[in-house]
Amino acid sequence: MSLTWPWALCALLAFPLLLAYRWWSRRRRRRVAVRLSSVALVRAALPGRSSWKRRVPLALLAAGLVLAATAAARPQASVVVPDDAATILLAVDVSGSMCSTDVDPNRLTAAQKAAKDFIDDHDGGSKIGLVAFSGTAGLLVPPTTEKDKLLKAIDGLRTSRGTAIGLAILASIDAIAEINPDVPPTGVEVPDNGGASGANVDYEPDTIVVLTDGRNTDGVDPVTAAEQAAARRLRVYTIGFGTDQPSPMVCSSSQISGDTFRGGGGYGGFRGFDGARGRFQDMDEETLTKIAEMTGAKYFKAENAKALGDVLRDLPTEITLQHKKMEISVYFALGGALLVLLAVALAQWWTRARPPAPRQSS
């Protein structure tokens, strides 16, 4: 909890001042007290009241004043609330290794289906944008609520050489900057947040999701790009897709751009689109985890199509829940008022005059 006007807590000084005034009044009354000839008459005139009955109203009054002073300081609490205005930038890896068949029928086809299901199932008010990256990165669809545009773009994904995870993050930042004036584009210097993350940072509602099956080979270092996202209070969720088992590379003619493989011997040791040779998965999970942790997000591992679908299906719950500060002054003010009223009521009830005892006739 934080306080907007902490100086208002000076109102707590009212209670010790009231105690001092009460002490002074009682001392003054003793000085001007009228002496009576019979102590019994004084005791009969005063209502009987135990010590705890005198202290309870005082304690309630003190608690009420504390709550009232806290309310004057305008306390704020960080609460988790859904944010339908969030923008999700989905960055999909279309490097040549996405033709790997360790995920049936290949990684690219499985990723396309999972991404399309993610879009079809998304019924919130947030916008979704699409970035594709291989050796370079580009924005295919700016953030939009039009599902048809997104689905068509996903169907048109083509593999190419290289993996530029850092460039994908930077392209996503610029896409968010186009619609969110609070997010500066990548060419603008932004001070970092002092290394704070998690609940210590008020993140923007916009989020980047990077789906990749490999490690960075081109462009900007992913950690450097993650620093840019963290400075802009943007979370970057990362998904590592695929297994570490060697498998053939098989892509249909509609899934390649023409520069996926180098020369006649194949790309990266693969012979053509359906060569029998394969290689071990070269996923950089350490870097993907670091990117997520730096930006207050999470890293997910998906080794098959079902796992990828589960991750993307659960992501909206993670993404659209935002930590926001909500002023809770009214609750403190209401509690303080109730305690003060209760203190006054109890004091009046316990100090009320007792009716005189009826005289007995002789």
Residue pairs with C-beta under 8 A, 6 or more apart in sequence:
1 75
1 76
1 77
1 78
1 328
2 75
2 76
2 325
3 9
3 70
3 73
3 74
3 75
3 76
4 73
4 74
4 75
4 76
4 327
5 72
5 73
5 74
6 73
7 73
8 69
8 72
8 73
8 74
9 69
9 70
9 72
9 73
10 69
11 65
11 68
11 69
11 72
12 65
12 66
12 69
14 65
14 69
15 61
15 62
15 65
15 66
18 61
36 42
47 350
47 351
47 352
47 353
47 354
48 354
49 350
49 351
53 346
53 350
54 350
56 343
56 346
57 343
57 344
57 346
57 347
57 350
58 343
59 343
60 339
60 340
60 342
60 343
60 346
61 339
61 340
61 343
61 344
63 336
63 339
64 335
64 336
64 337
64 338
64 339
64 340
64 342
64 343
65 336
65 340
66 336
67 332
67 333
67 335
67 336
67 339
68 332
68 333
68 336
68 337
68 340
69 336
70 332
70 336
71 329
71 330
71 331
71 332
71 333
71 336
72 329
74 327
74 329
75 327
75 328
75 329
75 332
76 325
76 326
76 327
76 328
77 325
77 326
77 328
78 199
78 323
78 324
78 325
78 326
79 323
79 324
79 325
79 326
80 321
80 322
80 323
80 324
81 321
81 322
81 324
81 326
82 320
82 321
82 322
83 126
83 205
83 320
83 321
83 322
83 324
84 124
84 125
84 126
84 320
85 125
85 126
85 205
86 124
86 126
86 205
86 206
86 207
86 319
86 320
86 322
87 126
87 127
87 128
87 129
87 143
87 176
87 179
87 180
87 205
87 206
87 207
88 126
88 127
88 128
88 129
88 143
88 206
88 207
88 208
88 209
88 315
88 316
88 319
89 128
89 129
89 130
89 131
89 143
89 172
89 175
89 176
89 206
89 207
89 208
89 209
90 115
90 118
90 128
90 129
90 130
90 131
90 209
90 211
91 131
91 132
91 133
91 137
91 168
91 169
91 171
91 172
91 208
91 209
91 210
91 211
92 111
92 115
92 130
92 131
92 132
92 133
92 154
92 157
92 211
93 111
93 133
93 134
93 163
93 165
93 168
93 210
93 211
93 212
93 213
93 214
93 241
94 108
94 132
94 133
94 134
94 157
94 158
94 159
94 160
95 133
95 134
95 135
95 159
95 160
95 161
95 162
95 163
95 212
95 213
95 214
96 134
96 159
96 160
96 161
96 249
96 260
96 261
96 267
96 268
96 270
97 107
97 163
97 213
97 214
97 242
97 249
97 268
97 281
97 282
98 106
98 107
98 108
98 111
98 159
98 213
98 251
99 106
99 107
99 108
99 159
99 249
99 250
99 251
99 255
99 256
99 260
99 270
99 273
100 106
100 107
100 213
100 242
100 247
100 248
100 249
100 278
100 281
101 247
101 248
101 249
101 250
102 242
102 243
102 245
102 247
102 281
103 110
103 241
103 242
103 243
103 303
103 304
103 305
104 110
104 305
105 250
106 249
106 250
106 251
106 255
107 213
107 241
107 242
108 157
108 159
108 251
108 255
109 255
110 241
110 304
110 305
110 308
111 211
111 241
111 308
112 154
112 155
112 157
113 305
113 309
114 305
114 308
114 309
114 312
115 154
115 211
115 312
116 151
116 154
116 155
117 309
117 312
117 313
118 312
118 313
118 315
119 128
119 147
119 150
119 151
119 154
120 147
120 151
121 313
122 128
122 147
122 316
124 316
124 320
125 145
126 205
126 316
126 319
126 320
127 143
127 144
127 145
127 179
128 141
128 143
128 144
128 145
128 150
129 139
129 141
129 142
129 143
129 144
129 172
129 175
129 176
130 139
130 140
130 141
130 150
130 153
130 154
131 137
131 138
131 139
131 140
131 168
131 171
131 172
131 175
132 138
132 140
132 157
133 163
133 164
133 165
133 167
133 168
133 171
134 159
134 160
134 161
134 162
134 163
134 164
135 160
135 161
135 162
135 163
135 164
135 217
135 218
135 219
136 162
136 164
136 167
136 218
136 219
137 164
137 167
137 168
137 170
137 171
137 219
138 171
139 171
139 174
139 175
140 153
141 149
141 150
141 153
142 175
142 178
142 179
143 175
143 176
143 178
143 179
144 150
157 255
158 254
158 255
158 256
158 257
159 251
159 255
159 256
159 257
159 260
160 257
160 259
160 260
161 259
161 260
161 261
161 262
161 267
162 217
162 218
163 212
163 214
163 215
163 216
163 217
163 218
164 216
164 217
164 218
164 219
164 220
165 210
165 212
165 215
165 216
165 222
165 225
165 287
165 291
166 216
166 219
166 220
166 221
166 222
166 223
166 224
166 225
167 218
167 219
167 220
167 225
168 210
168 225
169 208
169 210
169 222
169 225
169 226
169 228
169 229
169 236
169 291
170 186
170 220
170 225
170 228
172 208
172 210
173 183
173 185
173 186
173 208
173 225
173 228
173 229
173 232
173 234
174 185
174 186
176 183
176 204
176 206
176 208
176 234
177 183
177 184
177 185
177 186
180 204
180 206
182 204
183 204
183 206
183 232
183 234
184 190
184 232
186 228
190 228
190 231
190 232
191 231
192 227
192 230
192 231
193 201
193 230
193 231
193 233
197 230
197 293
197 294
197 295
197 296
198 296
199 323
201 233
201 296
202 233
202 323
202 324
202 325
203 233
203 234
203 235
203 296
203 322
203 323
204 232
204 233
204 234
205 320
205 322
206 234
207 234
207 235
207 236
207 237
207 297
207 319
208 229
208 234
208 235
208 236
208 237
209 236
209 237
209 238
209 239
209 315
209 319
210 236
210 237
210 238
210 239
210 288
210 291
211 239
211 241
211 308
212 238
212 239
212 240
212 241
212 283
212 288
213 240
213 241
213 242
213 281
213 283
214 281
214 282
214 283
214 284
215 282
215 283
215 284
215 287
216 222
216 284
216 287
222 287
222 288
222 291
223 287
223 290
223 291
223 294
225 291
226 236
226 290
226 291
226 294
226 295
227 294
229 235
229 236
229 294
229 295
230 294
230 295
230 296
234 295
235 295
235 296
235 297
235 319
236 291
236 292
236 294
236 295
236 297
237 292
237 297
237 298
237 299
237 300
237 315
237 318
237 319
238 288
238 289
238 291
238 292
238 297
238 298
238 299
238 300
239 288
239 299
239 300
239 301
239 302
239 308
239 311
239 312
240 283
240 285
240 288
240 299
240 300
240 301
240 302
241 302
241 303
241 308
242 281
242 283
242 303
243 281
243 303
243 304
244 280
244 281
244 283
245 280
245 281
246 278
246 279
246 280
247 278
248 270
248 274
248 275
248 276
248 277
248 278
249 266
249 270
249 273
249 274
249 275
249 278
250 273
250 274
251 260
251 273
252 273
253 273
256 273
260 267
261 267
261 270
261 272
261 273
262 268
265 271
266 272
266 275
266 277
268 279
269 277
269 279
270 277
270 278
270 279
271 277
285 299
285 301
288 299
289 299
291 297
291 299
292 298
292 299
293 299
298 318
300 311
301 307
302 308
302 310
302 311
